[in-house]
Amino acid sequence: MAGAGRENGAMDATTQAVALLRELIRNACVNDGSPGSGREERSARTLEGYFAAFGVDVELVEPEPGRVSLVVSIPGTDPSAPTLALVGHTDVVPAVADAWTHDPFAADLVDGVIWGRGALDMLSLTAAYAVIAREVAETPLSGGLVFAAVADEESGGALGAEWILKHRPELLRVDAALTESGGVPLRAADASTGEPGPVRGVTVTVAEKGISTRRLKVRGVPGHGSTPYGSVNAAVLAARAIERIAAHPSRAVIDDLWPRYVAAAGFEPDLASRLMTPATLDEALSELGPLAGLVHALTHTTVSPTIVHGGDARNVIPGAADVVLDVRTLPGVTPQAVDALIIDALGDLAPRITVIGEADAPASYSATDTPLFEALRASIADVYPEADAVPVMAPGGSDGRFLRWAGIPTYGFGVLSERWTHAEARRAMHGNDEHIDVASIEATIIALRGVVHRYLGSPAAVDEAKPAPSANV
């Protein structure tokens, strides 16, 4: 994006963010977890060019060749004022082009919608962060701002945010941070017409479930494939184990966040009551349509069999098989509790299966009684005047967990337009035909500007800094 700083200087903020997003999509920093994938250096250079004309402190961090993160530091005018980081990532998951309506890396802009892998997760937010950071670089505020566009989030963050916090922590030494997730408008239906009412809440991610990985080592007895009767086939045992784990019920848990989400989501009163009761919540899932999977994940520790290996030859009954489990834990669930849950599900298969713990990372949480959360609440109202911030937990992981573990209050924040529902946002992430609408980018720019000015500058400057939103926001 050569000369991006000069080219975009005359564009308004939303137009700049759209242009930057399309360039980031076209960079195709696909991270499948294999050595040599990602190549986030392309988008780091794009963003470096975007800031080139503004004399800011830009640092490129490269733990491995091509795996580049960019960090821009903009000092404030008052050393005693708070500091804030805007942390985005530049890598994306793979896309199968034949399954898309639009080329996933062409960044087509059609009727106010940008199509492409990473458009929603999370290149549009990374682009919006960059635009707001450059505004602050032009007109510094009392507090300091850090913009980080990091590598490797989609494969766990070991070469991105986690690496920076371990090896270069001074680059992210801030009082608070924003990152991905959140921003979904919540609307109740009008009781008389059934039509959606005004937006009453916007989700802000304040917590993430923990992540545990377990490997099942299944022991059978090898033999010739031509005589299966009476054999102890490790592949069959693994299949039975997977079926039991998939069918095993885990207990529904109602935490402090769940009632606030249910109250804002506009469920019919009887359904809302059942969703608030652990004994009836699971039965109510069938009434939620595409939202059921998300509601289940937010109220249960979940176990997903994701990788299966067994057998070496077509004509040999396998004597061993491996099953990898992706376990997402609610706050307070210990590694010992994860093992107990799996062994309980296996039942009488347990004597032939060894459960190996490969990784455990606890759930992370940021309090809502902080100055930054109050700034988020006020800034949501800049876009949706009748809406409040609704704190939620994310079922998946993001770089936010590393920041929270480092003691930095961190929130997933953006603001989507009214066209989005929670179910649709979840479906679009990592799905075919991923996209973002320009109205959502505009809404995010307005809200982010409000947050930055409220948290780092004078609240009186907020109204001067924000434009009136377009009618389609």
C-alpha positions as CSV (number, residue, x, y, z in Angstrom):
1,M,0.0,0.0,0.0
2,A,2.7,2.4,-1.0
3,G,2.0,6.0,-0.2
4,A,-1.0,5.0,1.8
5,G,-0.5,7.8,4.3
6,R,-0.7,10.5,1.7
7,E,-3.4,8.8,-0.4
8,N,-5.8,8.4,2.5
9,G,-5.1,11.7,4.1
10,A,-8.1,13.3,2.4
11,M,-10.5,10.4,2.9
12,D,-13.0,10.3,5.8
13,A,-12.3,7.7,8.5
14,T,-14.8,5.1,7.2
15,T,-13.5,5.3,3.7
16,Q,-10.0,4.9,5.0
17,A,-10.9,1.9,7.0
18,V,-12.7,0.3,4.0
19,A,-9.7,0.8,1.8
20,L,-7.3,-0.5,4.4
21,L,-9.6,-3.6,5.1
22,R,-9.7,-4.5,1.4
23,E,-5.9,-4.3,1.2
24,L,-5.5,-6.5,4.2
25,I,-7.9,-9.1,2.8
26,R,-6.0,-9.2,-0.5
27,N,-2.8,-9.8,1.4
28,A,-4.2,-13.3,2.2
29,C,-2.2,-13.9,5.4
30,V,-3.6,-17.4,5.7
31,N,-2.6,-19.2,8.8
32,D,-3.3,-22.9,8.9
33,G,-0.8,-23.6,11.7
34,S,1.8,-25.2,9.5
35,P,5.4,-23.9,9.3
36,G,5.7,-21.1,6.8
37,S,2.0,-20.2,6.7
38,G,0.6,-16.8,7.8
39,R,3.3,-14.6,6.2
40,E,1.8,-11.6,8.1
41,E,4.8,-9.5,7.0
42,R,2.6,-8.5,4.0
43,S,0.0,-6.8,6.2
44,A,2.6,-5.4,8.6
45,R,4.2,-3.6,5.6
46,T,0.8,-2.4,4.5
47,L,0.1,-0.9,7.9
48,E,3.6,0.5,8.2
49,G,3.0,2.4,5.0
50,Y,-0.3,3.7,6.3
51,F,1.5,5.3,9.3
52,A,4.7,6.3,7.3
53,A,3.9,10.0,6.9
54,F,3.1,10.7,10.6
55,G,6.4,10.2,12.4
56,V,5.1,7.7,14.9
57,D,7.1,5.1,16.6
58,V,6.6,1.9,14.6
59,E,8.2,-1.4,15.6
60,L,8.1,-4.6,13.6
61,V,8.5,-7.8,15.7
62,E,9.5,-11.0,13.9
63,P,9.9,-14.1,16.1
64,E,10.2,-16.3,12.9
65,P,10.8,-15.3,9.3
66,G,7.7,-13.7,7.8
67,R,5.7,-13.9,11.1
68,V,5.7,-10.1,11.7
69,S,3.6,-8.1,14.2
70,L,3.5,-4.3,14.0
71,V,3.3,-2.1,17.1
72,V,2.7,1.7,16.9
73,S,3.2,3.7,20.1
74,I,1.7,7.2,20.4
75,P,2.7,8.9,23.6
76,G,0.1,11.1,25.4
77,T,0.6,14.7,26.6
78,D,0.1,13.8,30.3
79,P,2.4,11.1,31.8
80,S,-0.1,10.5,34.6
81,A,-3.1,9.8,32.2
82,P,-4.1,6.2,31.4
83,T,-2.8,4.3,28.4
84,L,-4.8,2.1,26.1
85,A,-3.9,-0.6,23.5
86,L,-6.0,-1.5,20.5
87,V,-4.9,-5.0,19.6
88,G,-5.9,-6.5,16.3
89,H,-4.6,-9.5,14.3
90,T,-3.7,-9.8,10.7
91,D,-3.8,-13.5,10.0
92,V,-6.9,-15.4,8.8
93,V,-8.1,-19.0,8.6
94,P,-8.1,-20.8,5.2
95,A,-11.0,-20.6,2.8
96,V,-12.1,-23.0,0.1
97,A,-12.8,-20.7,-2.8
98,D,-15.2,-23.1,-4.7
99,A,-17.6,-22.8,-1.7
100,W,-17.7,-19.0,-1.9
101,T,-20.0,-16.7,-3.9
102,H,-17.1,-14.2,-4.1
103,D,-13.4,-14.8,-4.4
104,P,-12.4,-14.9,-0.6
105,F,-9.3,-12.8,-1.3
106,A,-10.6,-10.3,-3.8
107,A,-12.2,-8.1,-1.2
108,D,-15.2,-7.4,-3.5
109,L,-17.3,-4.3,-2.4
110,V,-20.9,-4.9,-3.6
111,D,-23.9,-2.8,-2.4
112,G,-22.2,-1.6,0.7
113,V,-20.7,-5.0,1.7
114,I,-17.1,-6.2,1.7
115,W,-16.7,-9.9,1.0
116,G,-13.6,-11.8,2.0
117,R,-11.8,-14.1,4.4
118,G,-11.1,-12.1,7.6
119,A,-13.6,-9.3,6.8
120,L,-15.4,-10.0,10.1
121,D,-12.7,-11.9,12.0
122,M,-11.0,-9.5,12.4
123,L,-9.5,-7.4,9.7
124,S,-12.3,-4.8,9.6
125,L,-11.7,-4.1,13.3
126,T,-7.9,-4.1,12.8
127,A,-8.4,-1.5,10.0
128,A,-10.7,0.6,12.2
129,Y,-8.1,0.5,15.1
130,A,-5.4,1.7,12.6
131,V,-7.6,4.6,11.5
132,I,-8.4,5.7,15.0
133,A,-4.7,5.4,16.0
134,R,-3.6,7.6,13.1
135,E,-6.2,10.2,14.1
136,V,-4.6,10.2,17.6
137,A,-1.1,10.4,16.0
138,E,-2.2,13.6,14.3
139,T,-3.8,15.1,17.4
140,P,-2.4,13.5,20.6
141,L,-4.6,13.1,23.6
142,S,-3.7,13.2,27.3
143,G,-3.2,9.4,27.5
144,G,-1.0,7.3,25.4
145,L,-2.3,4.9,22.7
146,V,-0.7,1.7,21.4
147,F,-1.9,0.1,18.2
148,A,-0.8,-3.6,17.7
149,A,-1.5,-5.6,14.6
150,V,-0.2,-9.1,15.6
151,A,0.5,-12.3,13.9
152,D,-0.6,-15.9,14.6
153,E,-3.9,-15.3,16.5
154,E,-5.7,-18.0,14.5
155,S,-3.2,-20.7,15.6
156,G,-3.0,-19.8,19.3
157,G,-0.9,-16.6,19.4
158,A,2.5,-18.2,20.2
159,L,4.2,-16.1,17.5
160,G,2.1,-13.0,18.1
161,A,0.5,-11.5,21.2
162,E,1.8,-14.3,23.5
163,W,5.3,-13.9,22.2
164,I,5.3,-10.1,22.6
165,L,4.0,-10.3,26.2
166,K,6.7,-12.8,27.1
167,H,9.7,-11.4,25.2
168,R,8.8,-7.7,24.6
169,P,6.3,-6.8,27.3
170,E,7.3,-3.1,27.2
171,L,5.5,-2.9,23.9
172,L,2.2,-3.6,25.5
173,R,2.6,-2.1,28.9
174,V,-0.7,-0.3,29.1
175,D,-3.5,0.2,31.6
176,A,-6.2,-1.4,29.5
177,A,-6.9,-2.9,26.1
178,L,-9.5,-3.5,23.4
179,T,-9.5,-6.5,21.0
180,E,-11.9,-8.6,19.0
181,S,-15.3,-10.0,19.6
182,G,-18.4,-8.3,20.9
183,G,-20.4,-5.6,19.2
184,V,-23.5,-7.5,18.4
185,P,-26.7,-5.5,18.6
186,L,-29.5,-7.0,20.7
187,R,-33.1,-6.2,19.9
188,A,-36.4,-7.4,21.3
189,A,-39.4,-7.9,19.1
190,D,-42.3,-5.4,19.5
191,A,-45.0,-7.2,21.4
192,S,-47.8,-5.8,19.1
193,T,-46.2,-6.1,15.7
194,G,-43.6,-8.8,16.1
195,E,-41.1,-6.6,14.3
196,P,-37.7,-6.0,15.8
197,G,-37.6,-3.1,18.2
198,P,-34.8,-0.6,18.8
199,V,-31.3,-1.9,19.8
200,R,-31.3,-2.1,23.6
201,G,-27.9,-3.7,24.1
202,V,-24.6,-4.2,22.4
203,T,-22.4,-7.1,23.5
204,V,-18.9,-6.4,25.0
205,T,-16.7,-9.5,25.6
206,V,-15.3,-9.3,29.1
207,A,-14.4,-13.0,29.5
208,E,-13.3,-16.1,27.5
209,K,-13.8,-19.7,28.3
210,G,-10.7,-21.7,29.2
211,I,-9.0,-24.1,26.7
212,S,-7.9,-27.7,27.6
213,T,-6.6,-30.3,25.1
214,R,-6.8,-34.0,25.9
215,R,-5.5,-36.9,23.9
216,L,-7.1,-40.3,24.3
217,K,-4.7,-43.2,23.8
218,V,-6.9,-46.2,22.9
219,R,-5.5,-49.7,23.3
220,G,-6.8,-52.6,21.2
221,V,-5.3,-55.9,20.0
222,P,-3.8,-56.0,16.5
223,G,-4.9,-58.8,14.2
224,H,-5.6,-59.6,10.6
225,G,-8.3,-57.5,9.0
226,S,-9.9,-60.6,7.4
227,T,-11.1,-62.0,10.8
228,P,-12.8,-59.2,12.7
229,Y,-15.2,-61.3,14.8
230,G,-14.2,-61.2,18.4
231,S,-11.3,-58.8,17.8
232,V,-10.5,-55.8,20.0
233,N,-10.3,-53.1,17.3
234,A,-8.9,-49.8,18.6
235,A,-10.7,-47.9,15.8
236,V,-14.0,-49.3,16.9
237,L,-13.3,-48.5,20.6
238,A,-12.3,-45.0,19.5
239,A,-15.6,-44.6,17.6
240,R,-17.5,-45.8,20.7
241,A,-15.6,-43.4,22.9
242,I,-16.4,-40.5,20.6
243,E,-20.1,-41.3,20.6
244,R,-20.2,-41.4,24.3
245,I,-18.3,-38.2,24.8
246,A,-20.5,-36.4,22.2
247,A,-23.7,-37.7,24.0
248,H,-22.5,-37.1,27.5
249,P,-24.4,-34.3,29.2
250,S,-22.5,-31.6,31.1
251,R,-24.2,-29.6,33.8
252,A,-25.6,-26.2,32.8
253,V,-24.1,-23.3,34.8
254,I,-25.7,-19.9,35.3
255,D,-22.9,-17.3,36.0
256,D,-23.1,-13.6,36.7
257,L,-23.0,-12.6,33.1
258,W,-25.7,-14.9,31.7
259,P,-28.8,-13.1,33.3
260,R,-27.6,-9.8,31.8
261,Y,-27.5,-11.3,28.3
262,V,-30.8,-13.0,28.7
263,A,-32.4,-9.8,29.8
264,A,-31.1,-7.8,26.8
265,A,-31.6,-10.5,24.1
266,G,-35.4,-10.1,24.1
267,F,-36.4,-13.7,24.5
268,E,-40.1,-14.4,25.1
269,P,-40.7,-14.3,28.9
270,D,-41.4,-18.0,29.4
271,L,-38.4,-19.0,27.3
272,A,-36.2,-16.5,29.2
273,S,-37.3,-18.0,32.5
274,R,-36.4,-21.5,31.4
275,L,-33.0,-20.3,30.0
276,M,-32.3,-18.9,33.5
277,T,-32.9,-22.2,35.2
278,P,-30.2,-24.9,35.0
279,A,-32.7,-27.7,35.2
280,T,-34.7,-26.5,32.2
281,L,-32.1,-24.7,30.1
282,D,-31.1,-27.7,28.0
283,E,-34.7,-28.5,27.1
284,A,-35.2,-24.9,25.9
285,L,-32.2,-25.1,23.5
286,S,-34.4,-26.6,20.8
287,E,-36.4,-23.4,20.6
288,L,-33.5,-21.2,19.9
289,G,-32.8,-22.1,16.3
290,P,-29.3,-21.1,15.1
291,L,-28.6,-19.5,18.4
292,A,-28.8,-22.8,20.3
293,G,-25.1,-23.8,19.8
294,L,-23.9,-20.4,21.2
295,V,-26.2,-20.5,24.2
296,H,-25.1,-24.1,25.0
297,A,-21.5,-23.1,24.8
298,L,-21.9,-20.1,27.1
299,T,-23.5,-22.2,29.8
300,H,-21.6,-25.5,29.7
301,T,-18.1,-26.9,29.6
302,T,-17.9,-28.5,26.2
303,V,-15.9,-31.4,24.8
304,S,-15.4,-31.7,21.0
305,P,-13.6,-34.7,19.4
306,T,-11.6,-33.0,16.6
307,I,-8.8,-35.3,15.4
308,V,-8.9,-39.1,15.0
309,H,-6.0,-41.4,14.1
310,G,-6.0,-45.2,14.0
311,G,-4.4,-48.0,11.9
312,D,-1.4,-48.2,9.6
313,A,-2.4,-50.8,7.0
314,R,-5.6,-51.7,5.2
315,N,-5.5,-55.4,6.2
316,V,-4.5,-55.0,9.9
317,I,-6.9,-54.5,12.8
318,P,-5.5,-51.5,14.6
319,G,-4.1,-52.1,18.0
320,A,-3.9,-48.4,18.9
321,A,-5.8,-45.2,18.1
322,D,-5.6,-41.6,19.1
323,V,-8.5,-39.1,19.6
324,V,-7.8,-35.4,20.3
325,L,-10.4,-33.5,22.3
326,D,-10.9,-29.8,22.3
327,V,-12.3,-28.9,25.7
328,R,-13.7,-25.4,26.5
329,T,-14.1,-24.8,30.2
330,L,-16.3,-22.4,32.2
331,P,-14.6,-20.3,34.8
332,G,-13.5,-22.3,37.8
333,V,-13.3,-25.7,36.1
334,T,-10.0,-27.3,37.0
335,P,-7.9,-29.7,34.8
336,Q,-8.8,-32.5,37.3
337,A,-12.5,-31.7,36.7
338,V,-11.9,-32.0,32.9
339,D,-10.3,-35.4,33.3
340,A,-13.2,-36.6,35.6
341,L,-15.8,-35.4,33.0
342,I,-14.1,-37.4,30.2
343,I,-13.6,-40.6,32.3
344,D,-17.2,-40.4,33.4
345,A,-18.3,-40.2,29.8
346,L,-16.1,-43.2,28.8
347,G,-17.7,-45.5,31.4
348,D,-16.6,-49.1,31.0
349,L,-14.4,-48.1,28.1
350,A,-12.1,-46.3,30.5
351,P,-9.8,-49.3,31.3
352,R,-8.7,-49.4,27.7
353,I,-8.2,-45.7,27.3
354,T,-5.5,-43.4,28.8
355,V,-6.5,-39.7,29.1
356,I,-3.4,-37.5,28.5
357,G,-3.5,-33.8,29.3
358,E,-1.7,-31.9,26.6
359,A,-2.6,-28.3,27.6
360,D,-4.6,-26.4,30.1
361,A,-5.4,-22.6,30.0
362,P,-7.9,-21.2,32.5
363,A,-10.8,-18.9,31.6
364,S,-10.0,-15.2,31.7
365,Y,-12.2,-12.4,33.0
366,S,-12.1,-8.6,33.2
367,A,-14.2,-6.6,35.7
368,T,-17.0,-4.3,34.5
369,D,-16.5,-1.7,37.2
370,T,-13.6,0.0,35.3
371,P,-13.2,3.4,33.7
372,L,-12.7,1.8,30.3
373,F,-16.0,-0.2,30.5
374,E,-17.8,3.0,31.4
375,A,-16.3,4.7,28.3
376,L,-17.5,1.7,26.3
377,R,-21.0,2.1,27.6
378,A,-21.1,5.8,26.8
379,S,-19.7,5.2,23.4
380,I,-22.2,2.6,22.4
381,A,-24.9,5.2,23.0
382,D,-23.1,7.4,20.4
383,V,-24.4,4.9,17.8
384,Y,-27.4,3.4,19.5
385,P,-28.8,6.0,21.9
386,E,-31.2,3.5,23.7
387,A,-28.6,0.7,24.1
388,D,-26.4,-0.3,27.0
389,A,-23.2,-2.4,27.1
390,V,-24.0,-6.0,27.8
391,P,-21.0,-7.9,29.1
392,V,-20.7,-11.5,27.8
393,M,-18.3,-14.4,27.8
394,A,-16.8,-15.7,24.5
395,P,-16.9,-19.4,23.9
396,G,-13.7,-19.3,21.8
397,G,-10.3,-17.9,22.5
398,S,-8.6,-14.7,21.3
399,D,-5.5,-12.7,22.1
400,G,-7.5,-11.1,24.9
401,R,-6.7,-13.9,27.2
402,F,-2.9,-13.2,27.1
403,L,-3.6,-9.6,28.0
404,R,-6.0,-10.5,30.9
405,W,-3.4,-13.0,32.2
406,A,-0.9,-10.2,32.2
407,G,-3.2,-8.2,34.4
408,I,-4.5,-5.8,31.7
409,P,-8.3,-5.3,31.7
410,T,-9.3,-6.2,28.2
411,Y,-12.6,-6.1,26.4
412,G,-13.8,-7.4,23.0
413,F,-15.3,-4.3,21.4
414,G,-16.7,-3.1,18.1
415,V,-20.2,-2.1,17.0
416,L,-22.1,-3.9,14.2
417,S,-25.0,-2.5,12.3
418,E,-28.6,-3.6,12.9
419,R,-28.5,-6.1,10.1
420,W,-26.5,-8.5,12.4
421,T,-27.8,-11.0,14.9
422,H,-25.6,-13.0,17.3
423,A,-26.3,-16.2,15.5
424,E,-25.4,-14.6,12.1
425,A,-22.1,-13.2,13.5
426,R,-21.1,-16.5,14.9
427,R,-21.9,-18.3,11.6
428,A,-20.0,-15.8,9.5
429,M,-16.8,-16.2,11.5
430,H,-14.6,-18.8,9.8
431,G,-17.6,-19.6,7.5
432,N,-18.1,-19.4,3.8
433,D,-18.9,-16.0,2.3
434,E,-17.5,-14.1,5.3
435,H,-18.3,-10.4,5.0
436,I,-18.8,-7.1,6.7
437,D,-21.0,-4.1,5.8
438,V,-19.7,-0.6,5.5
439,A,-22.4,0.5,8.0
440,S,-20.8,-1.6,10.7
441,I,-17.4,-0.2,9.9
442,E,-18.8,3.3,10.3
443,A,-20.5,2.4,13.5
444,T,-17.3,0.9,14.9
445,I,-15.3,4.0,13.9
446,I,-17.8,6.3,15.7
447,A,-17.8,4.2,18.9
448,L,-14.1,3.7,19.0
449,R,-13.5,7.4,18.6
450,G,-15.8,8.0,21.5
451,V,-14.0,5.4,23.7
452,V,-10.5,6.8,22.9
453,H,-11.5,10.4,23.6
454,R,-13.4,9.5,26.8
455,Y,-10.7,7.3,28.2
456,L,-7.6,9.1,27.0
457,G,-8.7,12.7,26.5
458,S,-11.4,15.1,27.6
459,P,-15.0,14.0,27.5
460,A,-15.8,17.4,26.1
461,A,-13.9,16.5,23.0
462,V,-16.1,13.5,22.1
463,D,-18.9,15.4,20.5
464,E,-16.5,17.5,18.5
465,A,-14.7,14.4,17.3
466,K,-17.6,12.3,16.2
467,P,-19.6,12.8,13.0
468,A,-23.3,12.1,12.8
469,P,-23.8,8.4,11.7
470,S,-25.2,7.6,8.3
471,A,-28.9,6.6,8.2
472,N,-27.9,3.0,7.4
473,V,-25.9,2.4,10.7
